Every structure is written in C-alpha cells, then in structure tokens.
Amino acid sequence: MGASIDDAHVRGHTPVLYQRVLHALRPSAGGRYIDGTIGAGGHTYGILEASSPDGQVLGLDLDPAALDVVKDRLAQFGERLHLRHGSYAEMAVFAGELGWKTVDGVLLDLGLSSMQLADAKRGFSFRLNGPLDMRFDPTQATRATDLVNDLSERELVDLFTKYGEEPRARQMASAIVETRPLHTTHELAELITRVVKGGRRKIHPATRVFQALRIAVNEELKALEIGLDQTLELLAPGARIAVISFHSLEDRLVKNFFRRESTDCICPPEHIVCTCGHQARLRVITKRPQRPDEEELEANPRARSARLRVAERIELA
Ligand SMILES: C[S@@+](CC[C@H](N)C(=O)[O-])C[C@H]1O[C@@H](n2cnc3c(N)ncnc32)[C@H](O)[C@@H]1O
C-alpha cells in the first residue's frame, strides 16, 4: 500500500479508518473509484497514491467549500481526480458523464466533516453559536431553522423520534413550539438543556435533536438508500463498496441493504416457492462492522462511533 496514515496527517486531516478503507478497496493502477463524500480528500489521497500512476477518482461532495479545499490539497494528482459538486445519490449520472459504465470501488464516509463541525457559521455544532443552518449544500433552500420554526409540534416529535431516537421528543417539541422563533444553535441547545435539567448524562442533551435536524435537512437516509442502489449497477464484478457510518440509523440501513443484496430469494418466509426471482449481487466482506482501534481513538476521539461495512460485487449466476 503506497499511502500511510502519516501522509494524511501531514495534510492536516485524519481520515477515519484510513488503512482499513484502503485495505478494503484495494486500489490499483488503472482503477476507477468513486469517493461519494470526498470531504477534505483524506481517503481519496490514499486511493490516488495506492493506484498510481494512473488510477482515477471521481470525488463528489454537496459542500462546495470541501471541493475548494480538495482542489488545492490534491492538486498534485492533476487529471486523475475529477471533482463534482453534487450528491452521491446521483453518482451514476456523474460517472456516466465521464464515460464510466462501471467502477472498481465506491467509498461513502457518511455524515459531516470536522471542517463543517468546526465552522460556527454552518450551524452544525451546539457548542459553537451560529445560525440554525445545517445544510451540507448551501445552495439548498431548506435550513434547520425552517424545520424548527415551521413544523407542527406533532411533526417535530416524529422527527426527533425517527431521526434522533430521542426519548424526550415530546417534551422538547412542546418547549420549542412554546418558545419559537429560534434562530441560533445556542438558543436551541440552551432551551433543550433547560427542558432536560437534572439527571446524569453521557452525552450533551442536545446531541440527538441536532442529529435529527441534520439528517432531515439533508435528507441523509434517502440519499443513502438511493446511493447504495446505484452502486449495484456501477460496481464491476469483484469491485467493492465501503461505507463508514456514524450512527445506528445509517448502519442499520447499510447492514440491511448488504443482507438483502447478498441473498438470492427475498420472498416472505411463508412462501414455499420463490416468486421474487431476486438474485444476490453482493458478497458481504465484513460480517461485523469494523471499528477504530485504541490507537486511532486516541489520535481521533471523534472516530469513536465510526463503523465500516464492506461488500463485494459478484457476477450474477
Ligand atoms: C465525513 S466527511 C468525509 C471525509 C473524507 N472521507 C475525508 O477523508 O476527508 C463527509 C462529507 O460528505 C459530504 N456529504 C454528505 N452527504 C452527502 C451526499 N449525499 N452527497 C455528497 N456529499 C455528501 C459532506 O458535505 C462532508 O464533506
């Protein structure tokens, strides 16, 4: 493997599960890869290094600021890197525009980047005060403030329950409706802290509500479902998909997708004869999700919840 984790450190960013992702994707010369969430380009750097001299990466991100960073940071790779502003849910379209019918690997490193979290103006962090924004793509219309101020109490309860698995969704939604309009991250975080005062907690009381709003603003689970489906068409036989998720909703979706697509018949169990005609198109490589080891966690505590799942495209029988 050409790239080491130090290569990435030198560039001021520690990609999560870096060596494991490279080990899973096995980049090689002449290969074509899609990094659907290029972020600061840490993983892509490794893929391009390991696929020297002529491997190529199509790098996508919803955040134009990320693409600007990567353009400078990975300028040395010249035309081997194709950067596009857009969602990985449209990866087939972007690949098609390059004339790529199939690819040799796909990486999705989900969620938000450290750059986004650290920028108060983006409104992702309840620790930093900023506008309630949370859009990955600043050209998109809907922001977190629209949801917080315009949804009904019932809709807020559903949102916090579904995307945040927040046990006190009702209390929080009711306090928001009583207090709104809310415009900043601190207004929302302080309101929630007041609502749940007392008790011992492992995480900040606003964690789940912020997660839920971010998922809803960016329609993250919908993008993941569509993106995963597209990989089935794009991956060449033997090519792999690697997905890093950061919470159980994403991980469950990936796990279930891999399970379904690695199974021939998916008829309900009461069917004696198969009528679905479904054929397995994937072989699951990681029977259990891979997690960062102690050394990585020490260097990068934010990697704590990361889980990597990998599957390989197989030929249809
Ligand atoms: C965890 S970071 C990726 C970090 C990257 N692997 C690295 O090594 O620097 C996730 C990135 O995915 C982007 N993103 C989130 N959802 C996306 C989507 N549906 N399509 C494209 N990019 C997306 C975010 O804007 C963010 O920059």
The ligand as an SDF file (V2000), in Angstrom:
LIG
                    3D

 27 29  0  0  0  0  0  0  0  0999 V2000
  -17.1020   12.5980    6.9670 C   0  0  0  0  0  0  0  0  0  0  0  0
  -16.8920   13.7410    5.6730 S   0  0  0  0  0  0  0  0  0  0  0  0
  -15.8480   12.9040    4.5480 C   0  0  0  0  0  0  0  0  0  0  0  0
  -14.3810   12.9610    4.9160 C   0  0  0  0  0  0  0  0  0  0  0  0
  -13.4840   12.3700    3.8570 C   0  0  0  0  0  0  0  0  0  0  0  0
  -13.6390   10.9400    3.7370 N   0  0  0  0  0  0  0  0  0  0  0  0
  -12.0260   12.7250    4.1160 C   0  0  0  0  0  0  0  0  0  0  0  0
  -11.1870   11.8070    4.1590 O   0  0  0  0  0  0  0  0  0  0  0  0
  -11.7310   13.8950    4.2440 O   0  0  0  0  0  0  0  0  0  0  0  0
  -18.4440   13.6850    4.8670 C   0  0  0  0  0  0  0  0  0  0  0  0
  -18.5960   14.6210    3.6820 C   0  0  0  0  0  0  0  0  0  0  0  0
  -19.7170   14.1450    2.9350 O   0  0  0  0  0  0  0  0  0  0  0  0
  -20.4290   15.2380    2.4280 C   0  0  0  0  0  0  0  0  0  0  0  0
  -21.7820   14.7380    2.1270 N   0  0  0  0  0  0  0  0  0  0  0  0
  -22.7710   14.4180    2.9890 C   0  0  0  0  0  0  0  0  0  0  0  0
  -23.8410   13.9200    2.3310 N   0  0  0  0  0  0  0  0  0  0  0  0
  -23.5050   13.9130    1.0160 C   0  0  0  0  0  0  0  0  0  0  0  0
  -24.1780   13.5000   -0.1730 C   0  0  0  0  0  0  0  0  0  0  0  0
  -25.4320   12.9990   -0.1570 N   0  0  0  0  0  0  0  0  0  0  0  0
  -23.5200   13.6050   -1.3380 N   0  0  0  0  0  0  0  0  0  0  0  0
  -22.2720   14.1090   -1.4050 C   0  0  0  0  0  0  0  0  0  0  0  0
  -21.5920   14.5250   -0.3170 N   0  0  0  0  0  0  0  0  0  0  0  0
  -22.1970   14.4310    0.8830 C   0  0  0  0  0  0  0  0  0  0  0  0
  -20.3300   16.3000    3.4950 C   0  0  0  0  0  0  0  0  0  0  0  0
  -20.5300   17.5740    2.9410 O   0  0  0  0  0  0  0  0  0  0  0  0
  -18.8960   16.0740    4.0190 C   0  0  0  0  0  0  0  0  0  0  0  0
  -17.9980   16.9140    3.3540 O   0  0  0  0  0  0  0  0  0  0  0  0
  1  2  1  0
  2  3  1  0
  2 10  1  0
  3  4  1  0
  4  5  1  0
  5  6  1  0
  5  7  1  0
  7  8  2  0
  7  9  1  0
 10 11  1  0
 11 12  1  0
 11 26  1  0
 12 13  1  0
 13 14  1  0
 13 24  1  0
 14 15  1  0
 14 23  1  0
 15 16  2  0
 16 17  1  0
 17 18  1  0
 17 23  2  0
 18 19  1  0
 18 20  2  0
 20 21  1  0
 21 22  2  0
 22 23  1  0
 24 25  1  0
 24 26  1  0
 26 27  1  0
M  CHG  2   2   1   9  -1
M  END
$$$$
